[in-house]
Amino acid sequence: MNLLFDIANALLPEMLLAILIIICLVLTFSFKDDEQNLVFIAAMTGLIFILVSFVFLPHFQENSAFSGAFISNNFTILFRILILLGATFTVLLSKRYVSNFGNSIGEFYTLILMATLGAMLLTGANDLIMIFVAIETLSISSFALCGYTKLDKFSNEAALKYLVIGAASTAVMLYGFSFLYGITGQTNVDDIVYALSNYEGSIALIISFIFVVAGFGYKLSAVPFHTWAPDVYQGAPIPVAAYLSVVSKIAAFAALIRFMTLIYADISIFTVVIAVISVITMTAGNLMAVGQKNIKRLLAYSSIAQAGYVLLGLAVLTTEGISGMIFYLIVYLFMNLGTWAAVQIFASQTGMDSIDDYNGLAHKNRYFALCLSVCLLSLAGIPITAGFFAKFYLFKAVLFAGYEYMPLLIIALVNTVFAVFYYVKVIRAMYVRPVGKFAKQNGEVKISLSLQTVLVLTVLATVFLGLFAGPVIDLSKASADSLRINKKPQIENSTNITSCLGQ
């Protein structure tokens, strides 16, 4: 009885989600065609109920399940809520998209729920085996979702690329895990940390660090592990691309933060490696986005650049830096999903995804153009938007981390200014450029209720987080404090960030 109580204290939402998956599977195999819309109703009702269930979790103490293989605390609870919110919005985004799938409607929603279960387990996984199982649950479901439109060659290409590169990245991560197990003889993260506390360090530990970073880098689409993202985002169904760019990335960041701060924080090259990846990722993402003519590829490179910004907090490895990462990810959830919702709305009406197709759209549907503009300006970090405060809070953490991080801050600021150009390019197309083919022929953009709900809620959240950032920042600080980051690694004079970045 005590075992069941402990599991419920830590894993109540995941237990309910597993039950919801079984219910959706039964409904999928029991009904056909239009009757499968019952799966949508069940999925939405279940997700909302699971979100409410977080109220019953202990929030002021750390709980574990399965002999410490899963940890529940303020940090993991916040990320699990964000993942569930992202999944809920994705299900709403998918309603109209999957309406023509016939007997495959229920399976689509079920795969989203299965991927969400893997993502939630990944945030609190505290054992190497648990981390691997959670990643595979998320990844295998995502592979199937990417290739769900089987007759679309671009969707098939996206699924194949995601599968091949994903399998390779998982193998690399497992190789890194094998070094950790070889050094410590343990798979539980707490036991590994204890074993390493008396370990002087060696090349084997550094190799494991590099391989684990490479494995997580794939999930984050961080350079140089980003090559899959543009093609997958362009070829996958739009709701799936939105899911990968937000939910999958948030889960990966949660796991990366916990894993790195617990195990590798004292490695001398930690800060240098993460800082270099951060700089290259944000710079490459922004540079490649400038020349894009397809809005889905533009958002793919935008997502890469955003990952580079978020990694700044991990590079400085302070409580303020981690708190800045968390707040940034909260804002990113809403502003990025809002942008994808607008893209889905436009594509559902026109079947077009070129930026030129948005020409003059504001003259036909000013509210739709305004919502998309708010999300894009927030992604760019324009003042008074939520994205501005997210960048400001994160950059402030870098500023106060020490003089050695100044080159990192300068590069991030330059990238922020540079990124404005490609976000404004879409806004310019809607408001300034001559009316395009769609605006001439079809006029108004008709928005279904489910898509309208996602767009309105995400835009309102983006505006709210810009106007009332204080309470959410406090929530981010409380979440970061649960990690107990007491120090940041010392940077050796021979390998400091200033010399590595050529300053």
N, C-alpha and C positions, 0 to 999 in steps of 0.2 A: 504493500500500500504506500509506504514511504517512497519507494522507487517511482511509482506512478505519479505521486504528488510532486516529486522533484522534477520529473520530465515535464509535467504540465506547467510548472513554474517557469521553466526555461523555454519550452517548445510548444506552448499552447497554440499559437497562430499556425505553426507548421503542421501540427496535428490536424487542425481544422481544415487547412489547405489540402492535406492529403485526402481527407474525407470528401472534400469538394471535388477533387480530381476523379475519385471513384464515382461520385454521383454523376458528373458530366460524362464519364465514359459509358455508364449505364444508359443515360439519356440518349447518347449518340447512337448506340447500337439498338435502341428500342424504337426510335422514331426516324422518319425519312423526310427528305425534302424540306418544305417550309416548317414542318413540325419541329425541326431541329433548332428553330429559334428559341425553343425552351432552354437550350443549353446556354444561350446568351443571357437569358433571364436568371438562370441558376448561377452562372458565373458572376454576374454583377451583384446579385443578392449575397452570394457567398463571400465575395471580396469585401463588400461593405461590412458584413457581419464580422469578418476576420479582423478588419481594421478596428472595429469596436472592441474586439477581444484583447487588444493591447492594454486596455484600461485595467484588466485583471492581472497583469504581470507585475511583479515587484520591481519598482523603478529605482529604488535607493539601495539596492544590494545586488551583489553578483551571484547569479545562480548557474549551475552547470548540470549537464545531463550526459548520460552514457559514459560515466567515469571520467568526466572532464573533457570529452571529445567535442562538446558544444558549450559555449559560454553565452550567457545572456546578461547584459548590463546596459547602462544608459547609451553607450556607443552603439552596440549592436541593435538595440531596440529602435533607435532613431533610423538607422539605415534600413532595417526591415520594414518600417513604416513607409519610407521613401520608395522602396522597391514595390510594395503593394500599391501605393498610389500610382506609380508608373505603370504597373500591370493593369490597374483599373482603367486608366486613360487609354491604354493600348487596346483593351477589349472594346471600349467605346469607339475608338478609331476604326476598329475592324468590322463593325456591324454592317456598314453598307458595303465595304470591300468584299466581304465573304458572302454576300447575299446571293450571288450567282454560283456558288460552289456546290449546291445541291446537297448530296449526302455527306459532303466533306466539311460542312459548317462546324459541327460539333467537335470534330477532330482538331480543327484549327484552334478553337478556344482551349481545348484540353492541353494542347502542346504549349500554349502560352502559360497556362497554370503550372504545368510541369517545369518549364524553364524558370518560372517565378519561385517555385519551391527550391530548386537548386540554387538560385541567387540568394534566397533568404538563408539557407543553410550555410552558404559560403561566407556570409558576413560574420557569423559566430563560430565557424569551424575552428577547433583548437587542437586538431590532430592531423598529421600529414595524410592519413588515409581518408579522413573526413573531408579534407580540402579537395583531394582528388575526386572523390565521389560527387561532391557538390558541383565542382567544375564540369565534370562529365554530364551530370544531369542537366545543367544549364546549356552546355555546348551541344549535346546530341539533339535536344529539343530545338535549339536554334538552327542547327543544320537542316532539320526537316522543315522548319518554318521558312527558311530562305528559299528553298526549292518547292514551295507549296503549289505554285502555279506551274504545273508540270509541263504544259504546252508552251511556255514562254522560255525561249532559249537563254535569255539574259538571266532569268531566275535560276535555271539549271546551272548556268556558269557561276552565278553567285554562290549557290549551294556547294558546288564542287570545290571552288577556291576556299571557301570558309572551312570545309571539311578537311582538305589536304593541309592547309596551313595550320588549322586548329589542332589537328592530330600531331603535327610536327612540334608545335609549341608545347603541347601537353607532354610529349616525350622528353623535351628539353627540361621542363619543370620537374618531371619525375626523376630525371638524372640528377638535378640539383638536390632533390629530396633524399636521394640515395646517399649523397655525400654527407648530408646532415645525419642520417641514420648510421652511417658508417663511423662518424666521429663520436656520436653520443650513445648509440645503441637504443635510442628512444624514438617513438613517433608522436607522443603527446608534446605539444608545444611548451607547456610549463616544465615538463621534465627535460626537454632540450635546453631551455633557458637555464635551468639549474645546473645541468651538466656543463654548459659552456661558461658558467660563472667562474669556474676554476680552470678554464682552458685558455692557454696562452695565445691561441690562434695559429693558423697555418695556411698554406696555399690552398689546402682542400676546402677550408671554410670560405675563402674568397671565391673559389671556383663555384661552390654551391650558391653563393650570393649572386654571381653573374648569371647562372642558369635560371635561378628562381626569378630574377628581375626580367630575364628574357621571356619566361613563361607568362608572367603577369603583364608584360609589355604588350603582348599580343592582344589580350583582353581589353587593354586600355587603348589600343591602336596607337601606341607611342612609337615614334621613329627610333630605330629602323624596322620595327615590327608592324608597320602600319599598311603594308602594301595591299592587303586584302580589302581594306575599308572602302575605298572609292568604288570599286567594282561591285562589291557586295551591297553597299547602300543603294547603288543605282539599279541593280538587277533584282534585289529582293522586293517583296510587297512593301509598300510604304509603311504600314503599321509595324511590320517586322523591322524595317530599317530604323524607325523611331525607337522601337524597343531596344535594339542593339546599341543605339547611340546614347541611350539614357540608362535603362535598367541594368543591362549587362555591365556597363561601365561603372555605375555606382557600386554594384556588388564587388567588382574587381578592385575598386579603390578601397572599399571597406576591408577586404581581405589583405590587400597590400599594406595598408596602414598598420593593421594589427600585427601582421607577420614580420614586417621590417622593423617596427619599433621594439618588438619583443626580442627578436633573435639577432638582427644584424646591426643594431644602432651603434655599437661600439667598434665596428670595423672602420679603420682609418680612411678607407677609400669610399665609404658609404655616401657621404655628402657630395663628393666630387662626381661619382657616377650618376647619381640621381640628378644633380644640377646640370650636368652635360646633356643627359637625356631630355630634361625639361626644356633647355634652351633650343636644342636641335628640333624637338617636337613642335614647339610653338612657332619657331621660325619657318620650318619646312611646311607646316600646315598652312600658315598664312600666305607664304609665297606661292604655293600650288593653288590656293583657292582663288587668287586674283584672276587668273586666266580662264577660269571655268565658265562654260556657257550653259551647262546643265545644272539646275538648282539642287538636285539630289547629290551630285558630286561636290558641289560647292559646300553643302552642309556636311558632307563626309570629311572634307579637309578642314572645315570649321570645327568639327568634333575633335579632330586630331590636335588642332591648335589649342582648343579648350583644355584637353588633357595635359598639354604642356604647362598651361597656367596653373592647373591644380597641383601638379607635381612640385611646384615651388614650395608649398607648405611642407612636403616631405623632405625636400632638400635642406631646409633650415632645421627641421626636426626639433621644434619647440612646441609647447602646448598651444601657443598663439598660432603657430604655423598650421598645426593640425586642425585647430578650431576654424581657421580661415578656409582650409580645404573643405571642411564639413559645410560651412555656410555657403561656399561657392557651389557645392554639389546640390544643395537644397534649391538655390536659385536656378541652377542649370537645369534641374528637372522640369521646372515650369516653363522657362523661356525657350528651351529647346523643343519640348513637346508641343508648345504652342506654335512654333515655326513649322514643325512637321505636320501638325493638324491643318494649318493653312495650305501647305503643299498638297496634302491629301484631298482637301476640299476642292482645290483647283484642278487637280488631276482627275478626280471623279467626274468633273463636268466636261473636261476637254480631252483627257488622255494625253496631255502635253506636259513636259517637264523642262522645257528650255526657258531660260530667263527672259529671252525676247518675247515669249508668249505672254508675259505679264505686262507688256507695254500698254500704258493708258488704262490699266485696270481700275485705278482709283476714281476715274471719271464715271465708271459704271457701278461700282460698289465701294463706296467710300469707307464703310464700316469694316468690311473685310480687309481692305488695304491698310486701314489704321491698325487693326489687330496684328497683322503680319509685321507692320513697321515697328510697333512697340516691342515685339519679340526680337526682331533683328537689331534694333538699337540697343536693347538690353544685352544681347550677345556681344555687341561691339563695345559695351562698357561706357555708353554715353551718359554724362552726369544726369542725376535724379532718377535714373532707371535702377532696377534691382541689380543688374549686371555691373553697374558702376560701383555700387557699394560692396558687392562681392569682390571685385578686383581691388578696391581701395583697402578693404580689411585684410585681404591676403597680402598685398604689397606692403602694407604697414608692418605685418609680421616679419617680412623679409628685411625691411629697413631696420627694425629694432633687433634683428638677430646678430648683427655685428658688421663691422666695416668690410670684412672679407666677402660679404654677400652683395656689396654695392654693384659690381658688374652684372650680377644676375638680375638685380632690380632694374638697372638701366636697359638691359636687353628686353626685359618684359614690357617696360613702358614703351619702348620703340615699337615692339610688336603690336601693342594695343592700338597705337596710333595708326600703324600700317593696316591693321585689320579693318578699320573703319571703311576703307575704300571698297572692299568687295561686299560688305553688308549694305552700304549705301547704294551700290550698283543696282540691287534689286529694288530698293525704294525709289531710286531715280527712274527705273523702268516703269513703275506703276504711276508715278506722279508727273514726270517730266517728258518722257519720250512719247512719240506719236502713238495713237491708239492702234493696238495690234489686231490680228485676225479674229481672235476670240471675242474681244471687246466689241468689235464691229458687228459680228454675226449673231452673237448669243446674248449680249447684254449682261443682265444680272447674273451673279454667281449664286446659284441655289444651294442652300446649306441644309443638310438633313439634321434632325434634332440631335442625334448622337454626336455628330461632328461639331455642331454648334455648341453643344454642352462642353466638349473638350476645349474648343477655342476660347469660349468665354471664361471658363474657370481658370485656364492657364494664364490668360492675359490679366485677369483680375488678380491672380496670385502674384504675377510678375510686378504689377503696379503696387500691390499691397506690400510686398517685400521691399520695394524701393522706398515707400513712404514710412513704413514701420519696421525697420530692420533691427532695431534694438532688441526686442524680445527673442527674435530668432537667433541673433548673435549670442545672446545669453544662453540659449538652448544649445548652440554649437559648443560654447565653452564648457558647459556642464558635461556634454558628451565627450569632449576631448579630455577633460579631467579624469574620466573613468579609466583612461589608458595609463595614467600615472607616469607621464613622461617627466622624469626628474632632471634629465640632462641631455645635451646634444653632443655628438662626437666631436672630439678635438681634431682640427684639421692640421696635418703636418705641414711645416713650412715648405717642404720640398714638393708638396702636391696640393697646395691650396687652390681655391677656386679662381683667384685672380690670375695666377700663372697659367691655369688650365684654359681659361677663356682668352688668354692673350692680352690681358690688360697690364 
